[in-house]
């Protein structure tokens, strides 16, 4: 464990960020999974922008890579088209 107070604080902050990132990542994965199960085109089209926004936020925060976000959005959009 860290001995300096600044390093201890950094460890606390990292743990807090990690928990937050896990929450947002899991929530987005669940939303993607739920979106994939929708069979009606109209409902799918309504939910797609919400999920795409969630994916963009994950990429912006650095939870996932921007290319992975692009791939996810592309796959979801293909199903709509």
N, C-alpha and C positions, 0 to 999 in steps of 0.2 A: 504494500500500500504506500501511497505517497506520503512524504514527510513535510513538504512545504505547504503552507496554507493555500497558495495560489493553485498548486497542483491538485490539492484536495477539492477546491472549488471547481476546477476544470473537470475532475472526475464526476462530481455531482451533476454538473451541467450536461456532460456527455450522457450520463444515465437518463436524465430527464428527456433529452433529445431523442435518445434511442427508443424510449417508451412511446414517445409521441409519434415517431416515424413508424414504429411497429403498428400502432393503432391505425394511422392513416393508410398504411400499406394494406393491412388486412381488410379494412373497410372497403377500399377500392377493389381489391381482389374479389370480395363478396359481391360487390355491385356488378363487376364484369361477369361473374358466374351467373348471377340472376338475369342479367341482360341476355346472355347466351341462351337461356332457357325459354325466353319469350318467343312465341311462334307468330303472334299477330304482328303484321308489318306496321300498322298504325301505332301501336303501343311501343314497339321497338324504336320507331322514329322519334317518339316523344322522350324516351329515356336515354337515347344515345347521346345527346348533347350534355346531359348531366354527368354521365360516366366519362366522356371525353374531357370534360372540365376537371374531374377528379384526377384523371391520368396526367393532365397538364400540370396540375398543382404538385403532384408527386415529383415530376421531372424538375419543376422549378425549385422545389425544396432540396433536390439532390437525393431523394430517396431511391429513385430509379434513374437510369441513364436516359438521356433525351432520345437516343435511337430506339431504345426499348419502348419508350412511350409512343414513338412514331409507329413502330411495328404493331403495337397493341391497337392503336387507333385505326390503322390501315385494315387490320383483320376484322375489326368490328364494323367498319364502314363497308367493306366488301359484302358482308352478309346483308346489309340493308339494300345495297344495289343489286 
